[in-house]
Amino acid sequence: MPNMSSKKSCANWSEKLPRASRKVRVRGREGELERGGDAKDLSLSLLVSPSQSLGSLTKISFVTFPVWFRLRRVGITLFWVFFLPSAAFAQTAVEDEANVVDLHNRRHAGPLKQLSKDFLTLGHRPRHKFETSELLRLTFLKRRRRSVLDGSFLFLDNDDRLAVQPESMDDENLFAVWTKFPAWPKLRIPLETIRGMIFENHSAGRRVVTALLELRNKNDTVILKNGDRVNGELLTIQAGSLSLEGVVGKIQIERSAVRGVALNSELISFPKVVGKRVLLTLSDGSRLTATDVSLQANGLISVDAAFGGKLKFPVSDVISLQFLGGRAVYVSDLEPVEYRFTPFLATRWSLRNDHNVTGGPLRLRGREFAKGLGMHSQSTVSYVLDQRYQQFQATVGIDDSTAGQGSATFAVEVDEKRVFTSDSLTGNSAPLLLPPIDVTGGRRLTLIVGFGQFGDIQDHANWCDALLIRQSGGRD
C-alpha cells in the first residue's frame, strides 16, 4: 500500500505546478523547469551523455502515470543516476590515480596521460608535465602486488625477475609464458642473461632463492625439493620435465621434483645499460629494467627491456615505476672507496648492493625496496662525493628477515663530521625516513651501522632507497 501522506504531499506539490509544465530539463546541478502539458500525471526517463561530466543530465521528460508513484520513482532514479555511478566512477578514478614523487619528496597526483623515459604527464586540465630526471618514482597506490615467491620466477643477472613459466629452450634462448597473464605474448629471454629460476612457492622460498642466486659454478645446477643438487649442462626444459647432461650421462628429471635451477655463472653476460632507464614493478611481482618506455593510446605500455626483448602489457598491471639515470644517483650503483667491518665475535659480513646482508630482498615491515644497501653491525662504508652532489636521502631499519629481532644504530658522516645519528632501531621499529642531509661541497660520504642493545644478534641493517641528488646540471 502506498504511503498516503506522501501521496497527499505529492498531489499538493503537483497542483502548484502550472498546467503547461510537462517537461523538465536539468542542466548541470542547478536545473531548469520548462512548461508544457499536464503535470498531475508524471513519468520519468533520463538520457545521460557519457561525454559530459558526472551528474549532467541532458533531458528529463514526463509522460502519463500516477503522480505520487512517479515522484517516488523520480527520487529513486535520481539516486541511481547521480550518486551510485558517481561513486563508482570516483572509486575507479582513485584506483587509477598515479602518485609521483620528485627529488625533494614532494608528491603530485593525477591520472597518467603520457609517459616516456624522458617525460611524463599527469592530470586532465591543466596537465602537468615532468622531466623524469627530476623524479624518483611513480606509484599507483591502490594497486596491489603479490608476493615475489608466489609461483614460478625467472631471475636475471641484473636482479630483474619475471613471473613466468619456462616452456622450452634452444641453444641461445629460453621461451616462457607469463604465469598470471597467459594471454600476453610469450617471452624470449637470452640464456646468457639468466641467473636462475624457481618453479613454485614453498615455505623455504626466500632461502632457496638466496642460495640459488649465490651459486657460482662452472656448471648448471638443479636444486631438488629433497635438498639434493645435480650438476651438469642443462639440455632441455619442457612442460613436465627437464634434462641434464651430467657425469653419468643424460639425466631426465621431473619438474615436480625440482625446486630451482641455477645456470652456469661463467656463461652469464648481461648487456651493459647506461643512461636513463625505468625500473617497473608489475602486479604479479615481476620487476624489470627498461631502456625505453612509452604509454600508448590503447592502454598498453611498451617497453624495451634491458635483457633485449620488446614487451607490451596493460598499464593497469603496472604497480610502480622507479626512474634511474637522472639526478638521483643510488649509492648501490656507486663503487665504495672503503668498507670496514668490525665483528662483535668472529662472524664476518659483507656489504650487499640492492639486497639485505644475507642476500635476500630489502624488506622493511612488509614493504620491499629494489634499491639500497644491506649491512651488519658494526660496519662503515664510504663513497666519494667530489662536490658533485647536494643531498643524501635514505629510509633505514632492520630487515624483515630477522622476524622482529635485531637492533642497531644508523649514522651519517660528511667529510668525517657526524651529521645524523639515529636512536637504536629494532626489528619491530617502523622504518625511519632520514631528514634530507645537505652534502653540498662535501668530498666524502660515510654510512655507519653501530651495535644496538643485544650485541650483533640479527643486526640486518638496511639503507633502503639510499641516494644522492646530483647538483643541477651535473654529470657522472
C-alpha distance (Angstrom), angle and dihedral (degrees) to the residues before:
residue distance angle dihedral
M1 . . .
P2 3.81 . .
N3 3.77 121.0 .
M4 3.83 103.3 -99.9
S5 3.78 94.7 -156.1
S6 3.79 89.5 55.0
K7 3.80 89.4 47.1
K8 3.80 91.4 51.6
S9 3.79 92.2 46.5
C10 3.76 91.9 50.2
A11 3.78 91.5 47.4
N12 3.79 91.4 51.5
W13 3.79 89.8 49.6
S14 3.80 92.4 49.6
E15 3.79 92.2 50.1
K16 3.80 89.3 58.6
L17 3.81 91.3 57.9
P18 3.79 117.8 94.8
R19 3.82 111.9 -104.3
A20 3.77 88.1 -120.4
S21 3.84 91.3 61.2
R22 3.78 106.1 106.3
K23 3.81 104.2 126.1
V24 3.78 129.4 55.6
R25 3.79 123.1 -167.6
V26 3.80 118.9 -169.4
R27 3.79 119.4 -160.2
G28 3.81 119.5 -172.3
R29 3.79 111.6 -38.4
E30 3.82 101.0 -44.1
G31 3.83 100.7 62.9
E32 3.77 132.0 -157.2
L33 3.82 130.4 -130.0
E34 3.79 119.8 -141.2
R35 3.81 124.3 -166.7
G36 3.77 131.2 -122.7
G37 3.80 140.4 105.1
D38 3.79 133.8 11.2
A39 3.83 117.1 -36.6
K40 3.83 99.0 -167.2
D41 3.80 95.0 82.1
L42 3.80 114.6 45.4
S43 3.80 139.8 -179.3
L44 3.83 128.3 174.6
S45 3.79 134.6 -139.0
L46 3.79 124.5 170.1
L47 3.78 130.2 -156.2
V48 3.79 116.7 -168.9
S49 3.79 124.2 -171.7
P50 3.83 110.3 -138.4
S51 3.79 89.7 -150.4
Q52 3.81 92.0 62.1
S53 3.78 125.9 81.2
L54 3.79 119.1 -85.7
G55 3.77 114.4 -79.2
S56 3.82 93.6 24.2
L57 3.83 111.1 130.1
T58 3.78 120.6 -167.4
K59 3.78 98.6 -165.9
I60 3.80 143.0 5.8
S61 3.82 112.5 -176.5
F62 3.81 125.9 -175.2
V63 3.80 125.1 -145.8
T64 3.79 132.9 174.0
F65 3.82 117.7 -54.8
P66 3.85 134.8 118.4
V67 3.80 105.9 -67.9
W68 3.81 99.1 -137.3
F69 3.82 92.8 51.9
R70 3.78 94.8 44.0
L71 3.79 94.4 50.1
R72 3.78 90.4 53.9
R73 3.78 87.6 49.8
V74 3.79 89.2 48.8
G75 3.78 90.7 59.9
I76 3.80 92.4 47.8
T77 3.79 92.6 46.8
L78 3.79 93.3 48.0
F79 3.81 88.7 51.5
W80 3.82 91.1 54.1
V81 3.79 93.0 43.6
F82 3.79 100.6 43.0
F83 3.77 107.9 27.5
L84 3.79 111.8 28.3
P85 3.83 98.0 45.5
S86 3.79 89.9 42.9
A87 3.80 90.9 52.7
A88 3.81 92.0 46.6
F89 3.80 93.7 48.2
A90 3.81 90.7 45.1
Q91 3.79 90.2 53.7
T92 3.80 90.5 50.1
A93 3.78 90.6 48.8
V94 3.80 91.5 51.4
E95 3.80 91.7 49.1
D96 3.81 92.2 50.1
E97 3.79 94.7 44.1
A98 3.79 114.0 116.7
N99 3.79 122.1 -141.9
V100 3.81 115.1 -150.6
V101 3.82 123.5 -164.9
D102 3.80 118.6 -159.8
L103 3.80 130.0 -156.3
H104 3.80 91.8 -83.7
N105 3.83 92.9 50.5
R106 3.79 91.9 -107.6
R107 3.79 112.7 148.9
H108 3.79 127.6 -136.4
A109 3.80 123.4 -173.7
G110 3.79 136.1 -163.5
P111 3.80 142.9 102.0
L112 3.80 114.6 -58.4
K113 3.81 109.2 -111.8
Q114 3.81 105.5 164.9
L115 3.80 133.8 16.6
S116 3.79 138.0 -179.8
K117 3.80 133.0 144.9
D118 3.84 88.1 -94.4
F119 3.81 104.7 38.6
L120 3.79 143.6 16.3
T121 3.78 132.6 -170.9
L122 3.80 128.2 -148.6
G123 3.78 133.3 -170.7
H124 3.78 141.5 26.3
R125 3.82 110.7 -100.4
P126 2.92 117.9 16.6
R127 3.79 98.6 24.5
H128 3.79 121.5 -153.2
K129 3.80 120.0 -141.1
F130 3.80 121.7 -156.5
E131 3.78 133.6 -171.2
T132 3.80 107.1 -128.4
S133 3.82 89.6 -141.3
E134 3.83 85.9 68.9
L135 3.81 94.2 50.1
L136 3.80 136.1 80.1
R137 3.80 102.5 -162.7
L138 3.78 149.1 -28.1
T139 3.80 119.8 -135.4
F140 3.80 134.9 -175.6
L141 3.80 96.2 -144.2
K142 3.81 98.8 -164.2
R143 3.79 95.4 52.5
R144 3.78 119.9 92.9
R145 3.79 129.6 -143.9
R146 3.77 120.1 -151.6
S147 3.80 124.5 -131.4
V148 3.79 119.1 -68.8
L149 3.80 90.2 -126.0
D150 3.79 97.1 49.4
G151 3.80 99.5 116.3
S152 3.79 136.2 -32.8
F153 3.82 118.8 -12.0
L154 3.78 137.2 -176.8
F155 3.82 117.3 -148.6
L156 3.79 120.7 -153.6
D157 3.79 127.4 -155.1
N158 3.82 93.0 -108.6
D159 3.85 90.7 57.4
D160 3.81 93.6 -100.2
R161 3.80 114.4 139.1
L162 3.79 131.5 -161.2
A163 3.81 126.4 -158.9
V164 3.80 95.5 -137.6
Q165 3.79 141.3 131.7
P166 3.83 113.2 -126.3
E167 3.81 109.7 -129.4
S168 3.80 105.7 174.2
M169 3.79 144.5 -23.6
D170 3.78 142.2 -152.4
D171 3.80 131.1 -164.9
E172 3.80 93.4 -70.4
N173 3.80 110.8 19.5
L174 3.77 144.3 44.7
F175 3.81 116.9 -142.3
A176 3.80 117.9 -150.3
V177 3.79 143.1 168.1
W178 3.81 124.9 -138.7
T179 3.81 107.9 -102.3
K180 3.80 97.5 -145.4
F181 3.81 95.9 30.6
P182 3.83 107.6 41.6
A183 3.83 90.6 163.0
W184 3.82 91.3 63.9
P185 3.83 116.0 97.2
K186 3.79 113.8 -82.9
L187 3.78 119.3 -102.1
R188 3.78 129.5 -120.6
I189 3.81 110.8 -160.8
P190 3.81 122.6 -177.9
L191 3.81 109.7 -117.5
E192 3.80 91.2 -135.9
T193 3.83 89.9 66.2
I194 3.83 95.7 52.7
R195 3.80 122.6 96.5
G196 3.79 96.1 -179.3
M197 3.80 148.7 -58.6
I198 3.80 141.6 -123.5
F199 3.79 122.1 -150.5
E200 3.80 105.7 -154.7
N201 3.77 146.8 2.5
H202 3.81 118.7 -89.6
S203 3.78 140.3 163.0
A204 3.81 94.6 -97.8
G205 3.80 92.5 43.7
R206 3.80 100.6 129.3
R207 3.79 93.5 46.4
V208 3.80 90.7 50.5
V209 3.80 92.2 48.5
T210 3.81 90.8 49.1
A211 3.80 91.9 48.4
L212 3.79 91.1 46.6
L213 3.81 93.7 51.1
E214 3.79 91.7 45.8
L215 3.80 94.7 56.0
R216 3.79 114.9 111.1
N217 3.81 106.8 -177.3
K218 3.78 136.2 151.2
N219 3.81 86.8 -133.2
D220 3.76 137.9 52.3
T221 3.81 110.9 -97.5
V222 3.81 126.5 -150.4
I223 3.81 113.7 -157.1
L224 3.81 111.4 -153.2
K225 3.79 126.1 -152.3
N226 3.80 90.9 -115.8
G227 3.82 89.4 60.3
D228 3.81 97.2 -103.5
R229 3.79 121.8 130.0
V230 3.78 127.5 -147.1
N231 3.81 120.0 -160.7
G232 3.77 127.4 -158.3
E233 3.80 141.4 87.2
L234 3.80 117.3 -44.9
L235 3.81 106.9 -127.7
T236 3.81 106.9 172.3
I237 3.79 142.2 2.2
Q238 3.78 118.7 -158.3
A239 3.78 135.6 169.3
G240 3.80 94.2 -90.0
S241 3.79 106.1 19.2
L242 3.77 148.6 13.5
S243 3.78 131.5 -144.9
L244 3.79 130.3 -140.2
E245 3.81 132.6 -170.1
G246 3.79 104.6 -137.1
V247 3.79 137.8 166.4
V248 3.80 90.4 -80.0
G249 3.79 94.6 46.8
K250 3.78 133.3 -98.9
I251 3.81 115.4 -5.6
Q252 3.81 125.6 -163.9
I253 3.82 113.8 -154.7
E254 3.80 126.7 -173.0
R255 3.81 111.1 -123.5
S256 3.80 89.9 -135.7
A257 3.83 87.3 68.0
V258 3.82 94.4 49.6
R259 3.78 125.4 91.1
G260 3.79 97.9 -179.8
V261 3.79 148.8 -29.4
A262 3.81 128.4 -130.0
L263 3.80 115.4 -160.4
N264 3.80 126.0 -138.5
S265 3.81 104.5 -75.6
E266 3.81 93.2 -153.7
L267 3.82 90.9 64.0
I268 3.81 95.7 51.7
S269 3.81 115.2 114.4
F270 3.80 116.7 164.3
P271 3.83 118.8 -168.7
K272 3.80 112.3 -102.7
V273 3.79 110.4 -112.2
V274 3.81 121.7 -158.0
G275 3.79 134.4 167.5
K276 3.78 127.4 24.2
R277 3.77 118.3 -5.5
V278 3.78 139.3 159.4
L279 3.81 128.3 -130.5
L280 3.82 109.0 -149.2
T281 3.80 126.5 -163.4
L282 3.82 116.7 -160.7
S283 3.80 131.0 -156.1
D284 3.83 92.2 -106.9
G285 3.83 92.0 58.8
S286 3.80 95.5 -98.6
R287 3.80 117.3 143.0
L288 3.78 122.0 -169.3
T289 3.78 138.5 168.2
A290 3.80 118.3 -126.6
T291 3.79 127.0 -161.7
D292 3.80 89.3 -162.5
V293 3.78 134.3 14.7
S294 3.80 135.8 179.2
L295 3.81 137.9 178.1
Q296 3.78 113.4 -129.9
A297 3.80 129.0 -151.7
N298 3.82 92.6 -113.6
G299 3.81 92.4 62.9
L300 3.80 95.0 -100.1
I301 3.76 125.3 125.8
S302 3.81 116.2 -140.5
V303 3.79 117.7 -148.4
D304 3.79 135.5 -172.2
A305 3.81 99.1 -152.6
A306 3.78 119.1 -143.8
F307 3.83 90.3 -127.6
G308 3.80 88.6 63.8
G309 3.80 106.7 -96.1
K310 3.80 131.6 115.7
L311 3.79 113.4 -132.3
K312 3.80 137.6 -176.0
F313 3.79 126.4 -168.0
P314 3.83 137.8 152.4
V315 3.79 114.6 -76.7
S316 3.82 85.8 -137.8
D317 3.83 87.6 73.1
V318 3.80 93.7 55.4
I319 3.81 115.1 102.1
S320 3.80 100.7 -179.2
L321 3.79 146.4 -14.6
Q322 3.80 122.9 -145.8
F323 3.80 115.5 -161.2
L324 3.79 116.4 -137.8
G325 3.79 132.5 -178.0
G326 3.81 95.8 37.6
R327 3.79 128.1 100.1
A328 3.81 90.8 -55.9
V329 3.82 108.3 85.8
Y330 3.81 115.4 -171.2
V331 3.80 112.5 -141.0
S332 3.82 90.1 -137.5
D333 3.81 86.3 67.9
L334 3.81 91.3 54.9
E335 3.79 127.7 81.7
P336 3.82 111.4 -117.5
V337 3.78 117.2 -130.5
E338 3.80 91.9 -149.8
Y339 3.80 139.8 11.7
R340 3.79 121.7 -176.9
F341 3.80 127.7 -178.2
T342 3.80 124.2 -169.0
P343 3.84 111.4 -166.0
F344 3.79 120.6 -142.4
L345 3.81 88.5 -146.3
A346 3.80 121.1 -14.5
T347 3.82 109.8 -53.8
R348 3.78 113.7 107.5
W349 3.80 125.9 -153.4
S350 3.79 130.2 -161.7
L351 3.79 129.7 -141.3
R352 3.83 112.5 -99.9
N353 3.78 126.5 -154.6
D354 3.83 116.5 -145.4
H355 3.84 90.6 -10.7
N356 3.76 135.5 78.3
V357 3.78 118.2 -101.1
T358 3.83 92.0 -88.8
G359 3.81 92.6 53.0
G360 3.81 96.5 -102.7
P361 3.81 128.1 117.3
L362 3.80 120.6 -65.9
R363 3.82 104.4 -106.0
L364 3.80 130.7 170.0
R365 3.83 118.0 -176.7
G366 3.77 93.1 -27.1
R367 3.80 97.9 -43.8
E368 3.79 118.0 113.1
F369 3.80 122.7 -146.7
A370 3.80 122.1 -157.2
K371 3.82 94.9 -159.1
G372 3.78 131.6 46.2
L373 3.80 147.1 74.5
G374 3.80 131.5 -73.2
M375 3.82 114.5 -150.0
H376 3.79 139.7 161.5
S377 3.78 132.3 -143.4
Q378 2.89 123.9 -63.4
S379 3.80 106.0 27.8
T380 3.80 144.4 113.4
V381 3.78 132.2 -157.9
S382 3.81 126.7 -170.1
Y383 3.81 133.6 -159.8
V384 3.79 133.0 -169.0
L385 3.80 114.6 -111.7
D386 3.82 101.0 174.6
Q387 3.81 90.3 -169.9
R388 3.82 91.1 -70.9
Y389 3.80 97.6 118.1
Q390 3.78 136.6 61.9
Q391 3.81 106.3 -168.4
F392 3.82 143.8 22.3
Q393 3.83 123.0 -150.6
A394 3.81 133.8 -179.9
T395 3.80 145.3 149.9
V396 3.81 112.7 -135.6
G397 3.79 136.8 -167.2
I398 3.80 147.1 120.4
D399 3.81 112.7 -67.9
D400 3.81 120.9 -106.8
S401 3.82 89.8 -121.5
T402 3.81 88.0 81.2
A403 3.84 91.6 65.1
G404 3.81 91.0 -133.7
Q405 3.78 97.0 -41.5
G406 3.80 129.4 113.1
S407 3.79 133.0 59.5
A408 3.79 132.7 -149.6
T409 3.79 144.2 154.3
F410 3.80 126.4 -122.4
A411 3.79 126.0 -147.8
V412 3.80 138.3 174.8
E413 3.80 127.9 -152.9
V414 3.80 128.9 -171.7
D415 3.81 114.1 -162.0
E416 3.83 89.0 -13.6
K417 3.82 92.0 -55.3
R418 3.80 115.7 122.6
V419 3.81 108.5 -124.4
F420 3.82 100.8 164.6
T421 3.80 138.0 21.9
S422 3.79 125.1 175.1
D423 3.77 129.5 -149.8
S424 3.79 115.9 -107.2
L425 3.81 108.6 -70.7
T426 3.80 122.9 -156.6
G427 3.78 134.1 -160.3
N428 3.81 88.0 -93.9
S429 3.81 96.7 48.2
A430 3.78 118.5 110.2
P431 3.82 115.1 -107.1
L432 3.80 110.7 -86.8
L433 3.79 118.6 -134.3
L434 3.78 106.8 -152.0
P435 3.79 117.3 -133.0
P436 3.82 111.1 -108.7
I437 3.81 106.6 -81.5
D438 3.80 116.8 -146.3
V439 3.81 111.3 -134.0
T440 3.81 97.3 166.4
G441 3.78 109.6 149.1
G442 3.81 91.7 7.0
R443 3.79 122.3 141.4
R444 3.82 102.4 -167.9
L445 3.80 134.8 30.2
T446 3.82 120.2 -160.9
L447 3.81 125.7 -170.4
I448 3.80 117.2 -161.3
V449 3.81 132.3 -165.6
G450 3.81 113.5 -167.0
F451 3.81 134.0 -168.8
G452 3.79 115.9 -84.1
Q453 3.80 131.5 -159.3
F454 3.81 99.2 -53.5
G455 3.78 106.6 41.1
D456 3.79 110.6 -106.7
I457 3.82 99.3 -36.2
Q458 3.82 110.0 143.3
D459 3.80 92.3 -19.8
H460 3.82 94.4 160.7
A461 3.80 97.8 163.1
N462 3.81 120.3 -167.4
W463 3.80 128.9 -160.2
C464 3.81 97.2 -166.1
D465 3.82 121.7 -165.7
A466 3.81 87.7 -1.1
L467 3.79 104.5 177.6
L468 3.77 145.8 156.7
I469 3.78 122.8 -138.2
R470 3.76 111.2 -136.0
Q471 3.77 119.8 -133.0
S472 3.79 111.7 -93.1
G473 3.78 108.5 -87.7
G474 3.82 91.3 13.8
R475 3.80 124.6 134.4
D476 3.80 134.3 -155.9
